[in-house]
């Protein structure tokens, strides 16, 4: 599969990471001798499942290297626009692509083995959207200070993973809905509200199962979606706050 790496975005002055970035892209934050996105690119480059990588939000003069790096796409101004532009470049390179990997630039703890295992779990071409989730006990035992946000289901509490496998066609359908969902990706309540009041109520009452959530999301978005329960907490360890940056710096300094 080919992969889009979303590396756009510059923290604003009111962002807690602004002190570290000072007007530069978040993806270029230094971690253990490398820009954060380079750790992600290295993991994808070492994966046996990834063929080509398209980097969105950075350019050739930013110094990111990989033998699998096939192209750059300028920052389009929003996460949704970046995703669509990245998928567009992938389909230009390989028009027959039925699945594309989407990866954020702020999960620097992933490894080639983690990427390969996730894609092995997400290779069903009849599914339009594979989205990873990490169970709370696994997340907190691996990274006790990570303070992730969790969705509370009858099956357990789950954090989202920032690695997806999608059918390219869904990137172009119902852009308004996708923009709203992506804008609220850190809020389970906002996402459930967009999908439907019934889903929101069942989520609030903790009466929603993983299987039911899959079915409701698939119906609301007019696609076939499947949650992938991953065993690697590194997929959920993204860098949104300074203390999460420090966790990743300590982890990677020890590798």
Secondary structure, DSSP 8 states (H G I E B T S, - for coil): -EEEEE------TTSTTHHHHTTS-GGG-EETTEEHHHHHHHHHHH-SS---EEEES--GGG----TTEEEEE---SSHHHHHHHHHHHHHHH-TT---EEEEETT-TT--HHHHHHHHHHT--TT-SEEEEEEEHHHHHHH-TT-----EEETTEEEEEEEEEEE-GGGGGS-HHHHHHHHHTTT-HHHHHHHH-HHHHHHHHTT---HHHHHHHHHHHHTS-EEEEEES-GGGG----SHHHHHHHHHHHHT-
